[in-house]
Structures are given as structure tokens and as C-alpha cells.
Amino acid sequence: MSFEKHWTKELYQLLQDPDAEDSKIVEFIENSIPNEEGRLIDNKRKMFLGADSPDKEKERQVKFIKPINAFANVVQKQPYRFLFVGFNDDRTFMGISDWGADGGQTLYDVDESKIQNLIEGSLEPTPNVERYKIHDDGRDGVIFVIMSADIPPVLTSKSINEQSGKSILEVGVAYTRKGSTNRKMRHSDYRVLIERREELINEKFESVAQDLNQVVGIPSDQLEEMDLSVSASNEGVPVREVLSTDATEDIDDQLTIAAKNWNSTGELISDRRTLYRFYKRRSDLELTDTKLECLIRSFLSAYLAGYHWINEWLMKNQTIDPVLERCIEQDINGNNIRSVERVIFMMDKDGLLQDLDDMYDFSSSEADDFIQRCGDDPQSKVDHCITRSTAEVGNVTYTLSEIIENNEDGEAALESLIDELLQSDDSLARSKLRAIELALLSRQSGITP
């Protein structure tokens, strides 16, 4: 039995795809979202942050915070909710209007750090919010993706008062969506949230049962009679963090759990900030082949090249082909195929490109073109795939040709970019990251350890 992919996942994949044209994203929003989805979307013609007057500035902060809070608390299994800015009520894309800015900035122009600081300083626990800028037919727009809260409810963590003393945002309040409007949560809403939290906990218990069955061969009907307890032994089955809704602080434990979840469910790590943290703290990881494959395929599915993890794999194994073969068979869709193809092309894997060409018929595929160019020198391949020739990272400007020649330059650029992305998951920084990773991978052509 096959199930149609929910529109929220399709749109999120489009937004993540570095090769998706903004006109395609606009077309999807205008034509492919059901009209009754008010709990998951909101349309705004214009929104500003900042203003000439303190009261107007506070009012705009509240107008931004409330829908973010409400979307994070919506009880729905679909993980993505969307705030479209620059769209009419009927989701026609008109572009952001700057009329009435009154000293403020549109949400297209305002700095990413200002947005994230406002969210982090106003809501607890802090919801995961991503901003995507679009430009189509001379018009600018912004799409905010708000992830459902892992541990709902999300509450306001501060009060905001006008100069007169009038409260326009109370501390300790949770908002949710009622149809297409934001409102304070009621007792009945909290009951629904509690039920949802119980579902999440039950799902975690079921996952533990499946993991124990797979790891130690314990049938599920025997698990009911077992006394599961936390053990400090390294030889025990690591169920402590799986049974808790709180994340473990140990980065290697986090990767262990993620890899086990992938083995059990097939779900790769989808949160990019989590992927960035794994890279940042890579020296703290005890990398097995399973963990490495999970990281490689998660990076590829997130439209990143995963250069470091591929390199780690090649230092331990003779070839990476089996990993890429499984990626081709299990992870490919019409949005990420081109990103995966470029990684394979950089390593001159013409046989795997042929597999992609034979297995899939996506219009976005470039496999046939890449097959003809396999064997080209690294610089030619990079020039063919990447329009930029330089990447400004911090106060340093790197040229891709220098990175191809000098591995250390590329490693330094990656380190600095990951620091930037951990602060703000900006699309421009991600574009630079992909370019540098592909330049580094071009050095892997034909290399075996």
C-alpha cells in the first residue's frame, strides 16, 4: 500500500532544495495547499519588526510572536506549519509591501539574528523556526517554517507592556490556532496537549520495545513482564534517553539514539542544526560504520554534501559505494536527487550516476550530463556545478580553486561556516557550505585509501 505525501512535507522539501526555483515554490503555495488548512498556515501581506516609536515596536513584536507560539502548539501529526509573508488571504503572491514601515524593517530585510533572538527571548521552550526568502517576478516574500513543539506547550516567557503600562503580551500564556486565527489556549486545549504528550511517550516505549527486540532478541510479549531500569554499564541497552522526553546532553549518546532510530524506522536526521552540532563536536563522537552511514545519508537528504563524514568513511573502508547505493535506493526524491548526483559526480562515480539515471525519471536529474563529464579535472567539475567562484566566510574570502588545491583552507572554511550556521541557519551560508564541500569532494576523484 502506498500513501500520498502530505503537502506540508512536499513544501518543506521544496524549500530545502537549493535548486528549486522560487517560481515553483510560489506555484505550489498558490495551487497545491487545501483551503481548509488554516491551522497549519497563515498569510500576511506585510509584517515588520522595529519602528520609530517604542509602543509600535512592541506591538510588532507581539504580532510576530503570537502566530509562532500558536503554530508550535497546534496538535497535529504533521511537523511543519507555515507563515507566508507577501501573500494575500487567498495565498496569491503579491510580494511584501513596505508601505507603512514607520521606521521598521520588513521580515525579508530584518537580520536573521534579530528574529531568532526575539523568539528565544519570548518563548519557552524555544520552538524551531526557519526563515526562507523567495524572489519571483520582481517581488520579495518570506516563508517561516515553524516546527511542532517536541515538549508542548510552548509558553510566553516574558511580558510586553506599552509605555502606558497596558499589557499586550502576558508571561506564561500559550497560544494555539482556532481555524485561521490565533487565540489563548483553554483547558480543553491543554487536555488535548496532555493526550498528545502521552502518545509521544507511548511511541517512545514502543520504539524501545522494537529496539530491544532487534538488539537482544526479546519478543514483545515478554517485555511486559520485564523490569526495565537505567544501568550505568556500557554493556546495557541504552534505554534511559529513549524513555525520556528530554534530550541527552552527551553528543555521542544523541548520535547513538539517532542511528538506532534510523535502523528501526528508516528515518534519517532531518534537523539541520542537529547535523551542524554533530560536525562541530565531531571529536567527541565514537564513529561506527552505522553512525557514519546515518550521518552521510542524513547530510545528503538535507541537501548538504557531508564531505567530512564521507572522508571519515574512506579512511576506514575501501569504498563508499555500498553507502551511496543504499542512499540511491532508499532516500532519493525529485527534490534532493540533483544534490546527491553532484556529490557522486565529484567523486567520479559514473556507475552510480548510471544507476540513478536508470532508476529515476525526475526532470531535475542531471545524471546523464554528469556521466559524460566524469573524468574531468576537479576544477572543471566544480565550475560546471557551482556558479560562485569565491566564498566569503567571516573576514576571509576563499576561492574554490584554492580549496581544491589546499585541503586545509577548505577545512578552516567549513569550521567557520558551521559556527555561523549554528547561530543562524541562513540559506546563503548553506549555499557557501555546499560549494566548499563539493570543492573538497572533487579532490576525492578516484581516491581509495
C-alpha positions as CSV (number, residue, x, y, z in Angstrom):
1,M,0.0,0.0,0.0
2,S,1.4,3.4,-0.9
3,F,0.4,6.7,0.7
4,E,0.4,10.2,-0.9
5,K,3.0,12.5,0.7
6,H,1.3,15.3,2.8
7,W,1.6,18.7,1.2
8,T,3.5,20.1,4.2
9,K,6.4,17.7,3.6
10,E,6.4,18.4,-0.1
11,L,6.6,22.2,0.5
12,Y,9.3,21.7,3.1
13,Q,11.4,19.6,0.7
14,L,11.0,22.3,-1.9
15,L,12.2,25.0,0.5
16,Q,15.2,22.9,1.4
17,D,16.1,22.1,-2.2
18,P,18.9,24.6,-3.3
19,D,18.0,24.0,-6.9
20,A,14.2,24.6,-6.6
21,E,13.2,27.8,-8.4
22,D,11.3,30.3,-6.3
23,S,8.6,30.4,-9.0
24,K,8.0,26.7,-8.4
25,I,7.6,27.3,-4.6
26,V,5.1,30.2,-5.3
27,E,3.1,28.0,-7.7
28,F,2.9,25.2,-5.1
29,I,1.7,27.6,-2.4
30,E,-0.9,29.2,-4.6
31,N,-2.3,25.9,-6.1
32,S,-1.4,22.9,-4.0
33,I,-2.5,23.7,-0.5
34,P,-6.0,22.7,0.5
35,N,-8.2,25.7,1.5
36,E,-9.2,24.1,4.9
37,E,-5.6,24.1,6.2
38,G,-6.0,27.3,8.4
39,R,-4.5,25.6,11.4
40,L,-1.2,25.0,9.6
41,I,-0.8,28.2,7.5
42,D,-1.2,31.9,7.8
43,N,-0.9,34.6,5.1
44,K,0.3,38.1,5.7
45,R,0.6,40.8,3.1
46,K,3.3,42.6,5.2
47,M,4.9,42.3,8.6
48,F,7.6,44.5,10.2
49,L,10.0,44.4,13.1
50,G,11.2,47.7,14.7
51,A,9.5,51.1,14.5
52,D,10.0,54.8,15.2
53,S,8.0,54.6,18.4
54,P,8.6,52.1,21.3
55,D,4.9,51.2,21.5
56,K,4.7,50.4,17.8
57,E,7.9,48.3,18.0
58,K,6.5,46.3,20.9
59,E,3.2,45.8,19.0
60,R,5.0,44.4,16.0
61,Q,7.0,42.0,18.2
62,V,3.8,40.7,19.7
63,K,2.2,40.3,16.2
64,F,5.1,38.2,15.2
65,I,5.4,36.1,18.4
66,K,1.8,35.1,18.7
67,P,1.5,33.1,15.5
68,I,4.8,31.5,16.1
69,N,3.6,30.4,19.6
70,A,0.3,29.3,18.2
71,F,1.7,27.2,15.4
72,A,4.2,25.5,17.7
73,N,1.3,24.4,19.9
74,V,-1.1,23.1,17.3
75,V,-1.8,19.4,17.9
76,Q,-1.3,17.8,14.6
77,K,1.0,14.9,13.5
78,Q,2.3,16.9,10.6
79,P,5.5,18.5,11.9
80,Y,5.6,21.7,9.7
81,R,3.5,24.8,9.9
82,F,3.9,27.9,7.7
83,L,3.7,31.7,7.9
84,F,3.6,33.2,4.4
85,V,4.6,36.9,4.2
86,G,3.9,38.7,1.0
87,F,0.8,36.7,0.2
88,N,-2.9,37.8,0.1
89,D,-5.6,36.0,2.1
90,D,-6.2,33.7,-0.9
91,R,-2.5,32.9,-1.0
92,T,-1.9,34.9,-4.2
93,F,1.7,36.1,-4.1
94,M,1.8,39.9,-4.3
95,G,5.2,40.5,-2.7
96,I,6.0,42.2,0.6
97,S,4.7,45.8,0.8
98,D,6.9,48.3,2.7
99,W,4.1,50.8,2.9
100,G,3.6,51.9,6.5
101,A,7.0,50.7,7.7
102,D,7.2,53.7,10.1
103,G,10.9,53.1,10.7
104,G,10.7,49.3,10.8
105,Q,12.1,46.6,8.5
106,T,10.2,44.0,6.6
107,L,10.6,40.4,7.7
108,Y,12.5,40.0,4.4
109,D,15.1,42.6,5.3
110,V,15.5,42.2,9.0
111,D,18.6,40.4,10.2
112,E,18.2,36.7,11.0
113,S,19.8,37.0,14.4
114,K,17.2,39.7,15.4
115,I,14.4,37.2,14.6
116,Q,16.0,34.3,16.4
117,N,16.8,36.5,19.5
118,L,13.2,37.7,19.6
119,I,11.9,34.1,19.5
120,E,14.4,32.8,22.0
121,G,13.7,35.7,24.4
122,S,10.0,35.4,24.2
123,L,9.0,31.7,24.1
124,E,9.9,28.7,26.3
125,P,10.8,26.1,25.3
126,T,12.1,27.8,22.2
127,P,10.4,26.4,19.0
128,N,12.5,25.6,16.0
129,V,11.7,28.3,13.3
130,E,13.3,28.6,9.9
131,R,13.1,31.5,7.5
132,Y,13.2,31.2,3.7
133,K,13.4,34.2,1.4
134,I,11.9,34.0,-2.1
135,H,12.0,36.3,-5.0
136,D,9.7,35.9,-8.0
137,D,8.8,38.2,-10.9
138,G,10.4,41.2,-9.2
139,R,8.6,40.6,-5.8
140,D,10.1,39.5,-2.5
141,G,8.5,37.2,0.0
142,V,9.3,35.3,3.2
143,I,8.2,31.8,4.4
144,F,8.6,30.9,8.0
145,V,8.5,27.2,8.8
146,I,7.5,26.5,12.5
147,M,8.2,23.0,13.7
148,S,5.7,21.4,16.1
149,A,7.0,21.5,19.7
150,D,8.7,18.4,21.0
151,I,7.6,19.1,24.5
152,P,4.4,21.2,24.3
153,P,3.0,23.6,25.4
154,V,5.2,26.4,24.4
155,L,4.6,29.4,26.7
156,T,5.4,33.1,26.6
157,S,8.5,33.7,28.7
158,K,8.1,37.4,29.2
159,S,5.5,40.1,29.4
160,I,5.4,43.1,27.0
161,N,3.8,46.3,28.1
162,E,3.1,49.6,26.4
163,Q,4.5,52.8,27.9
164,S,1.1,53.4,29.5
165,G,1.5,50.1,31.4
166,K,-1.1,48.3,29.3
167,S,-0.1,44.6,28.8
168,I,-0.1,43.4,25.2
169,L,1.7,40.1,26.0
170,E,1.4,38.2,29.3
171,V,4.1,35.9,30.6
172,G,3.2,32.2,31.0
173,V,0.5,32.2,28.3
174,A,0.2,29.6,25.5
175,Y,-1.5,30.3,22.2
176,T,-2.8,27.9,19.6
177,R,-4.8,28.1,16.3
178,K,-8.5,28.0,16.1
179,G,-9.3,27.7,12.4
180,S,-7.2,30.6,10.8
181,T,-6.9,32.7,14.0
182,N,-4.6,32.7,17.0
183,R,-6.1,32.5,20.5
184,K,-5.1,31.7,24.0
185,M,-5.2,28.0,24.9
186,R,-8.1,26.9,27.0
187,H,-8.5,24.0,29.5
188,S,-9.7,21.7,26.7
189,D,-6.7,22.6,24.6
190,Y,-4.4,21.6,27.4
191,R,-6.2,18.3,27.8
192,V,-5.6,17.6,24.1
193,L,-1.9,18.5,24.5
194,I,-1.5,16.2,27.5
195,E,-3.1,13.4,25.5
196,R,-0.6,14.1,22.7
197,R,2.3,14.0,25.1
198,E,1.1,10.7,26.3
199,E,1.0,9.5,22.7
200,L,4.7,10.6,22.3
201,I,5.7,8.8,25.4
202,N,3.9,5.6,24.3
203,E,5.6,5.9,20.9
204,K,8.9,6.1,22.7
205,F,8.1,2.9,24.7
206,E,7.1,1.1,21.5
207,S,10.4,2.2,19.9
208,V,12.2,0.8,22.9
209,A,10.4,-2.5,22.6
210,Q,11.3,-2.7,18.9
211,D,14.9,-1.8,19.7
212,L,15.2,-4.4,22.4
213,N,13.6,-7.0,20.1
214,Q,16.2,-6.2,17.4
215,V,19.2,-5.7,19.6
216,V,18.8,-8.6,22.1
217,G,16.1,-10.7,20.5
218,I,13.5,-10.2,23.3
219,P,10.0,-10.9,22.0
220,S,7.5,-8.0,22.6
221,D,5.1,-10.3,24.6
222,Q,8.0,-10.9,27.1
223,L,8.7,-7.2,27.5
224,E,5.6,-6.6,29.6
225,E,7.0,-8.8,32.3
226,M,10.4,-7.2,32.4
227,D,11.6,-4.6,34.9
228,L,13.3,-2.0,32.8
229,S,15.8,0.1,34.7
230,V,18.6,2.5,34.0
231,S,22.0,1.0,34.0
232,A,25.3,2.8,34.1
233,S,27.0,-0.1,32.4
234,N,28.3,0.4,28.9
235,E,27.1,-3.1,28.1
236,G,23.5,-2.3,28.8
237,V,20.9,-1.4,26.3
238,P,20.7,2.5,26.3
239,V,17.1,3.0,27.1
240,R,17.4,5.9,29.5
241,E,17.3,8.7,27.0
242,V,14.8,6.9,24.7
243,L,12.3,6.8,27.6
244,S,12.7,10.4,28.4
245,T,11.2,13.4,26.6
246,D,14.3,15.3,27.5
247,A,17.3,15.1,25.2
248,T,20.6,13.6,26.5
249,E,23.4,16.1,26.8
250,D,26.0,13.6,25.7
251,I,26.6,14.2,21.9
252,D,27.7,10.6,21.2
253,D,24.6,9.3,23.0
254,Q,22.5,11.5,20.8
255,L,24.1,10.1,17.7
256,T,23.7,6.5,19.0
257,I,20.0,7.1,19.6
258,A,19.6,8.7,16.2
259,A,21.3,5.9,14.4
260,K,19.2,3.3,16.3
261,N,16.1,5.1,15.4
262,W,17.2,5.2,11.7
263,N,17.9,1.5,11.8
264,S,14.4,0.8,13.3
265,T,12.3,3.2,11.3
266,G,14.3,4.4,8.4
267,E,14.0,8.0,9.5
268,L,17.2,10.0,8.9
269,I,18.2,13.0,11.0
270,S,16.2,15.9,9.4
271,D,17.1,18.8,11.7
272,R,20.0,20.7,10.2
273,R,21.1,22.3,13.5
274,T,21.5,18.8,14.9
275,L,23.6,17.9,11.9
276,Y,25.7,21.0,12.5
277,R,26.2,20.2,16.1
278,F,27.4,16.7,15.2
279,Y,30.0,18.2,12.9
280,K,31.0,20.9,15.5
281,R,31.6,18.2,18.2
282,R,32.9,15.5,15.9
283,S,35.9,14.9,18.1
284,D,33.5,13.7,20.8
285,L,31.9,11.0,18.6
286,E,32.8,7.3,18.6
287,L,32.1,6.6,15.0
288,T,31.0,3.2,13.9
289,D,30.1,2.3,10.4
290,T,26.4,2.5,11.3
291,K,26.8,6.0,12.8
292,L,28.8,7.2,9.8
293,E,26.3,5.9,7.3
294,C,23.5,7.6,9.2
295,L,25.4,10.9,9.1
296,I,26.3,10.6,5.5
297,R,22.8,9.9,4.3
298,S,21.3,12.5,6.7
299,F,23.5,15.2,5.3
300,L,22.7,14.2,1.7
301,S,19.0,14.2,2.4
302,A,19.4,17.7,3.9
303,Y,20.9,18.9,0.7
304,L,24.4,19.0,2.2
305,A,27.4,17.1,0.8
306,G,28.6,15.5,4.0
307,Y,32.3,15.8,3.0
308,H,33.7,15.2,6.5
309,W,31.8,12.0,7.1
310,I,32.5,10.7,3.6
311,N,36.2,11.3,4.2
312,E,36.0,9.5,7.6
313,W,34.3,6.6,5.9
314,L,37.0,6.4,3.2
315,M,39.7,6.4,5.9
316,K,38.1,3.3,7.4
317,N,36.8,1.4,4.4
318,Q,38.0,0.6,0.9
319,T,35.0,2.1,-0.9
320,I,31.9,4.2,-0.1
321,D,29.9,2.7,-3.0
322,P,27.6,0.5,-0.8
323,V,26.5,3.5,1.3
324,L,25.8,5.6,-1.8
325,E,23.9,2.6,-3.4
326,R,21.6,2.3,-0.4
327,C,21.1,6.1,-0.5
328,I,20.1,5.8,-4.2
329,E,17.7,3.0,-3.5
330,Q,16.0,4.4,-0.3
331,D,16.5,8.2,0.1
332,I,16.0,9.8,-3.4
333,N,13.2,12.0,-4.3
334,G,12.6,14.6,-7.0
335,N,13.9,17.4,-4.8
336,N,17.2,16.0,-3.5
337,I,18.3,14.0,-6.5
338,R,20.4,16.8,-8.0
339,S,22.3,17.4,-4.8
340,V,23.1,13.7,-4.4
341,E,24.1,13.5,-8.1
342,R,26.6,16.3,-7.6
343,V,28.3,14.6,-4.7
344,I,28.6,11.4,-6.7
345,F,29.8,13.3,-9.8
346,M,32.6,15.0,-7.7
347,M,33.9,11.5,-6.9
348,D,33.7,10.3,-10.5
349,K,31.2,7.5,-9.7
350,D,29.9,7.2,-13.2
351,G,28.4,3.7,-12.5
352,L,26.3,5.1,-9.6
353,L,25.2,8.0,-11.8
354,Q,24.1,5.5,-14.4
355,D,22.1,3.7,-11.7
356,L,20.4,6.9,-10.8
357,D,19.6,7.6,-14.5
358,D,18.2,4.1,-14.9
359,M,16.1,4.1,-11.7
360,Y,14.5,7.6,-11.7
361,D,12.9,9.8,-14.3
362,F,12.9,13.1,-12.4
363,S,13.1,16.2,-14.6
364,S,15.5,17.7,-12.1
365,S,18.1,15.0,-12.7
366,E,21.4,15.8,-14.3
367,A,22.8,12.3,-14.2
368,D,23.1,11.9,-17.9
369,D,25.1,15.1,-18.3
370,F,27.3,14.2,-15.3
371,I,28.1,10.8,-16.7
372,Q,29.5,12.4,-19.8
373,R,31.7,14.6,-17.7
374,C,33.1,12.0,-15.3
375,G,36.9,12.1,-15.6
376,D,37.1,15.8,-16.0
377,D,39.6,17.6,-13.8
378,P,38.3,18.8,-10.3
379,Q,38.3,22.5,-11.3
380,S,36.2,21.8,-14.4
381,K,33.7,19.7,-12.4
382,V,33.4,22.4,-9.7
383,D,32.9,25.1,-12.3
384,H,30.2,23.1,-14.0
385,C,28.2,22.6,-10.8
386,I,28.8,25.8,-8.9
387,T,28.1,29.4,-10.1
388,R,30.2,31.1,-7.4
389,S,34.0,31.1,-7.5
390,T,34.6,32.5,-4.1
391,A,33.0,32.2,-0.6
392,E,33.3,34.9,2.0
393,V,33.4,33.4,5.4
394,G,33.8,35.8,8.3
395,N,36.6,38.1,7.3
396,V,38.2,35.7,4.9
397,T,37.4,35.3,1.2
398,Y,38.2,31.8,0.0
399,T,38.4,30.9,-3.7
400,L,37.1,27.4,-4.7
401,S,40.3,26.9,-6.8
402,E,42.4,27.4,-3.7
403,I,40.2,25.0,-1.7
404,I,40.7,22.4,-4.5
405,E,44.4,22.8,-4.2
406,N,44.7,23.2,-0.4
407,N,42.6,20.9,1.8
408,E,43.5,23.0,5.0
409,D,41.8,26.1,3.5
410,G,38.6,24.1,3.0
411,E,38.6,22.6,6.4
412,A,39.1,26.1,8.0
413,A,36.2,27.5,5.9
414,L,33.9,24.6,6.9
415,E,34.7,25.1,10.6
416,S,33.8,28.8,10.4
417,L,30.7,28.2,8.3
418,I,29.3,25.7,10.8
419,D,29.8,28.2,13.6
420,E,27.8,30.7,11.5
421,L,25.0,28.2,10.8
422,L,24.7,27.2,14.4
423,Q,24.0,30.9,15.1
424,S,21.7,31.4,12.2
425,D,20.7,28.7,9.6
426,D,20.8,31.1,6.8
427,S,20.3,30.0,3.2
428,L,23.3,32.0,1.9
429,A,25.6,30.3,4.4
430,R,24.2,26.9,3.4
431,S,25.0,27.7,-0.2
432,K,28.6,28.5,0.7
433,L,28.8,25.3,2.7
434,R,27.6,23.2,-0.2
435,A,30.1,24.9,-2.6
436,I,33.1,24.3,-0.3
437,E,32.1,20.7,0.4
438,L,31.8,20.0,-3.3
439,A,35.2,21.6,-3.9
440,L,36.7,19.4,-1.2
441,L,34.9,16.3,-2.6
442,S,36.3,16.9,-6.0
443,R,39.7,16.0,-4.6
444,Q,38.3,12.5,-3.9
445,S,38.1,11.6,-7.6
446,G,39.4,8.1,-7.9
447,I,40.9,8.1,-4.4
448,T,40.9,4.9,-2.4
449,P,42.7,4.6,1.0
